[in-house]
Amino acid sequence: MNALFQGIILTGGQSKRMGHDKASLKYKGTDFLSYEINILNKNVERLMIVGDSTKYKGYGISVVDDIFSGKGPAGGIYTGLVHSNQDYNFVLSCDVPQIGNELILLLMDTYNGEDALICSHQGKIHPLVGIYNTKTRQHFKNSIDSGKLKLHQILKEMDSKFLDVPENLAHQITNINTKKEYTAFIRKPSE
């Protein structure tokens, strides 16, 4: 599909399991958020951060605060869709430090206008690495209003497709949630 994409990086999580802000974790001389900004900027028309506007304003791109505080990734995606200037949105959480051009382009090339195209691997879906159509924002709003915040459930209720990520790209969807995962991640050789 030849289309323009909005990039949306979600940074609003509370990082309870990590103990501090995952966006600022260091890897290969930069922080996770700077890496994702750099890689997405090569592939999208526009880019925004959904998170604390006072905390992330120094990154030089648009930062929008969550419309609904405390509503998790569903609230973050909804906020991004409300502020998006494009029909198609590449959504990425800030804790996926190995995302690469190959996977981004594979998703974009595979996308065919459905409500959502989400990465999956070995039967596990990764709803925070995917493409969401802006037309789904009302669905997200309705889900939030009714207290349904689990992305897996929201995706089941939409026209969602899943891209089985090839084994050689599977490391690119790995997210880092705990101190133990981060320590293991920075000690292992690069993919």
C-alpha positions in Angstrom: 0.0 0.0 0.0 1.4 3.4 -1.0 0.3 5.7 1.8 1.6 8.3 4.2 1.9 7.2 7.8 1.9 9.0 11.2 4.3 7.6 13.7 3.0 7.4 17.3 5.4 6.4 20.1 3.8 5.6 23.4 5.7 6.6 26.5 2.9 7.0 29.0 3.3 3.7 30.9 4.0 3.7 34.6 7.0 1.4 34.3 6.1 -0.4 37.5 8.1 -3.5 36.7 11.1 -1.5 35.6 11.1 0.9 38.4 11.8 4.0 36.2 11.2 5.5 32.8 11.8 2.9 30.1 12.1 5.6 27.4 15.4 6.8 28.9 17.1 3.4 29.1 20.4 3.4 27.4 21.5 1.1 24.5 24.3 1.5 22.1 25.1 5.1 23.2 21.5 6.4 23.0 18.3 6.1 24.8 15.4 3.9 23.7 13.2 6.9 22.8 15.9 8.6 20.7 16.5 5.4 18.8 12.9 4.9 18.0 12.5 8.5 16.9 15.4 8.2 14.6 14.2 4.9 13.0 10.6 6.0 12.6 11.5 9.4 11.2 13.0 7.6 8.2 9.7 5.9 7.5 6.8 8.1 8.4 5.4 11.4 7.2 4.9 12.8 10.8 5.9 11.6 14.2 4.5 12.3 17.7 5.1 11.1 21.3 2.2 10.4 23.5 3.2 11.0 27.1 4.2 13.6 29.5 4.7 16.8 27.5 6.9 18.4 30.1 9.2 15.3 30.3 9.6 14.7 26.5 9.5 18.2 25.0 13.3 18.2 24.6 13.1 15.6 21.8 12.2 18.1 19.1 9.0 16.5 18.0 5.3 16.9 18.9 4.4 15.6 22.3 0.8 15.2 23.4 -0.5 14.3 26.9 -2.9 11.4 27.3 -6.5 12.5 26.9 -7.5 9.9 29.5 -5.1 9.6 32.4 -4.5 6.0 33.7 -6.1 4.2 30.8 -3.0 2.4 29.7 -2.0 1.7 26.1 -5.6 1.9 24.9 -5.7 5.5 26.2 -2.4 6.2 24.6 -3.4 4.8 21.2 -6.7 6.7 21.4 -4.8 10.0 22.1 -2.5 9.4 19.2 -5.3 8.7 16.8 -7.2 11.8 17.9 -4.1 13.9 17.2 -3.0 12.1 14.0 -2.9 14.0 10.7 -2.9 10.8 8.7 -5.3 7.9 8.1 -2.6 5.3 8.9 -0.6 5.2 12.1 2.5 3.2 13.0 2.1 2.7 16.8 5.2 1.7 18.8 5.7 1.5 22.6 8.9 3.1 23.8 10.4 -0.2 25.1 11.1 -1.9 21.7 14.8 -0.9 21.2 15.6 -3.2 18.2 12.8 -2.2 15.8 14.4 -1.8 12.4 13.6 -0.6 8.9 13.0 -4.1 7.6 10.1 -4.8 9.9 8.7 -1.3 9.7 8.6 -1.5 5.9 7.3 -5.1 5.9 4.3 -3.9 8.1 3.7 -0.9 5.8 3.9 -3.0 2.7 1.5 -5.6 4.1 -1.0 -3.1 5.4 -4.2 -3.0 3.3 -6.5 -0.5 5.0 -7.8 -2.8 7.8 -8.6 -1.4 11.2 -5.3 -2.8 12.6 -2.3 -4.8 11.4 -0.4 -6.1 14.4 2.8 -8.0 14.7 2.7 -11.5 16.1 5.2 -14.3 16.6 4.8 -17.9 17.7 1.1 -17.2 18.5 1.7 -14.2 20.7 0.4 -10.8 19.5 2.3 -7.6 20.0 -0.4 -4.9 19.9 2.2 -2.1 20.5 4.0 -2.8 17.3 1.5 -2.3 14.5 -0.5 -0.1 12.3 -3.9 1.4 13.4 -6.3 3.1 11.1 -7.5 6.5 12.4 -11.1 5.5 11.8 -10.8 3.3 14.9 -10.6 6.2 17.3 -14.3 6.1 18.1 -14.0 2.3 18.8 -11.2 3.0 21.2 -13.2 5.8 22.8 -16.2 3.5 23.3 -14.0 0.8 24.7 -12.4 3.2 27.2 -15.8 4.6 28.2 -17.1 1.1 28.9 -14.0 0.1 30.9 -12.6 -2.3 28.3 -8.9 -1.4 28.3 -7.3 -4.7 27.2 -5.9 -4.3 23.7 -6.4 -8.0 22.9 -10.1 -7.6 23.5 -10.3 -4.3 21.6 -8.5 -5.9 18.6 -10.9 -8.8 18.6 -13.8 -6.4 18.1 -12.2 -4.7 15.1 -11.2 -5.7 11.6 -7.7 -6.7 12.8 -5.1 -8.7 10.9 -1.9 -10.2 12.2 1.5 -10.3 10.6 3.5 -13.3 11.6 7.0 -11.8 11.9 9.7 -13.9 10.2 12.1 -15.6 12.6 15.0 -13.4 11.4 13.1 -10.3 12.4 11.5 -11.5 15.6 14.1 -9.8 17.8 12.8 -6.5 16.5 9.5 -6.8 18.4 11.1 -7.7 21.8 10.1 -5.3 24.4 12.0 -4.7 27.7 9.8 -4.6 30.8 11.9 -5.4 33.8 15.4 -4.7 35.2 16.3 -8.3 34.7 15.2 -8.2 31.0 17.1 -5.0 30.5 20.3 -6.4 32.1 20.1 -9.5 29.9 19.4 -7.4 26.8 22.4 -5.1 27.2 24.7 -8.0 27.9 23.8 -10.1 24.9 25.5 -9.7 21.5 23.6 -7.6 18.9 21.3 -9.4 16.5 
